[in-house]
Amino acid sequence: MDNNIYLFILVLVVSFAAGFILSVVYSKVAFGKRLKDDENKAQKLILDAKREAESIKKEAELTAKDRVFQAKSDAERELKERRIELNQLDKRLRHREEILDRKLEQSDKREHNFNKRDREINRRERELNEKELKCEKLFQHQTEALERISNLSREEAKKEFLKRVEEESKFDAARVARRIEDEAVETADRKAKEILSFAIQRYASDYVSDNTISTVALPNDEMKGRIIGREGRNIRALESITGVELIIDDTPETVILSSFDPVRREIARIALGRLIADGRIHPARIEEIIEKVRKEIEATIREEGDKAVFELGLHGIHPEIIKLIGRLKYRTSYAQNVLQHSKEVAFLTGIMAGELGVDIKLAKRAGILHDIGKAVDHEIEGSHQFIGANMAKKFGENNKIVNAIEVHHGEGEPITVEGALVAAADALSAARPGARKETLESYIKRLEKLEEIATSFNGINKCYAIQAGREIRIMVKPEEVNDDLSAQISRNLAKKIEEELTYPGQIKVTVIRESRYVMYAK
């Protein structure tokens, strides 16, 4: 039994040893095989790497060769371009050098010519000096001979000569002016209508300052505090919304509104009156009332413009022009309402156009539009004639109307009879009695200045300002002033009045020259 066990153990030990030996041998064989496979793979990788390195090397060589070739080509092309530029520059330099050589040659020639001319001028100057000395000696000799013959000194003879020349020049100038006037009067029939229209038109500028303030009566002085409001918020709201300055001073129960825009001033006046009547004065109510009044005024402006155009029987006037006509309702000149004045000018122009047989519609249209510039002259710089002409042109009025507006104060020549009639009607409407206000003091000063200007001329015997200063009548001394000088005095006096005197309308200058011979039969 023990032997069997020992034998079994021995067999197990031998079997284990044999298995171990076999496994070791198998592992060694497998390891050798794997090692051989790894070596083969390594050699293959080395070969692949060598082939790839060769390929990269060849590609690098080719790329380098291409770059070298491209750089060489670029360098050759740039060199060629530089050579061309240098050649062109060289040609330009040679050309400029040739031009400079020619100019230098011309300069030398000119210098030579100048020197030659200078010598010639010097020679002539010496000759002229010699001749001048001879002439002076001869003139002095002749002067001494004339003084001995005439018994007059040189200065006395000069004064006498200048006096005669001056008198002859005056008479010649007056004679020429008289002849020109006579020729103008004898112009053909095509000028007859212009002459007739200008016969009633002698324009002088009559632009004056317009009223720029309005007053609003208050029920009591306590209302001033309510208008001002707490910390002045009410008066600030009124001024900022209307654009009108409110002047609240010590004047009892009165607020003054000041603005150059008559429409804004009217809006502020009406709105303030309504606020006073309503009693609720605060910024929100102020804004509400002013907006309502502004819409009412705009409607009134359109209505007044349409009404004026309808009264004159006109049509086709641009709506913006009609608005400008309506705005004239709130514009005054010498306290004369400009809208009423414009309608009066239109009617007068139409009547005169009918008498002369020219276009009545055109005349009326020019008359009603002649002062539209006054509607916006506080907003746009320039005279109201220039502004009105630009407005008319902008809104499609024809050139005849534009010209009539532009020249109705004499700043240019009218191109139509209707334009001259507008100027005449404007002067008549402005100068008629009662049309414009003028204080007695300024009226007397104007007449005194008018007579003073008239008496400043030589040869005046008497002068009188008549017809409320619209005519100056002058009697000249017949022994000192002839007919030609009388005409010259009338023109010069009219021009001097225009330069030195401000007056509405026109002033007629009449110069009278008469001779009276009285004898008594005994």
PyMOL commands that set and color helices and strands:
alter all, ss='L'
color gray80, all
select helices_A, chain A and resi 2-150+154-185+189-199+222-228+230-242+262-278+283-312+319-330+338-356+360-369+372-375+384-394+399-406+417-431+440-455+483-500
alter helices_A, ss='H'
color red, helices_A
select strands_A, chain A and resi 213-217+245-247+254-258+332-333+336-337+460-466+471-476+508-512
alter strands_A, ss='S'
color yellow, strands_A
deselect
rebuild
show_as cartoon
